[in-house]
Amino acid sequence: MSGTKTIKANNDSSAGVVLATNTVRMHGTKDNYVMADEKGVTINGPVSFVSSTSQMRFAGLWTMSNQMRMSLPSTMATPTPVMMINPPIRQFGGLMKEAVVMIGLLSALG
């Protein structure tokens, strides 16, 4: 294909990165890959996350409940939420600290 670049450790390697005009594909084998294109991100093959469920964020605002709470049965009388609203306040705190430093520098300069 024209306009496509492939990066591999050597010619016999099945793993590599393929770069095209609108697509990036990182693959370990021909059947296990991660691809990003105009349709979105595709993950093909077995997936393993090395993280606790409370550290996985969905739509930027939601995290999953801790495992202990999820082990309790959920009923109409005692519903157990699976997703919790958890805004990324720690990240905003770091940004605010940097903003205060920048505002201080700008006000000192003029």
Secondary structure as GFF3:
##gff-version 3
##sequence-region A 1 110
A	DSSP	beta_strand	5	7	.	.	.	ID=ss1
A	DSSP	beta_strand	16	19	.	.	.	ID=ss2
A	DSSP	beta_strand	24	27	.	.	.	ID=ss3
A	DSSP	beta_strand	33	37	.	.	.	ID=ss4
A	DSSP	beta_strand	40	44	.	.	.	ID=ss5
A	DSSP	three_ten_helix	53	55	.	.	.	ID=ss6
A	DSSP	beta_strand	57	58	.	.	.	ID=ss7
A	DSSP	beta_strand	62	64	.	.	.	ID=ss8
A	DSSP	alpha_helix	67	70	.	.	.	ID=ss9
A	DSSP	beta_strand	83	85	.	.	.	ID=ss10
A	DSSP	alpha_helix	89	109	.	.	.	ID=ss11
###
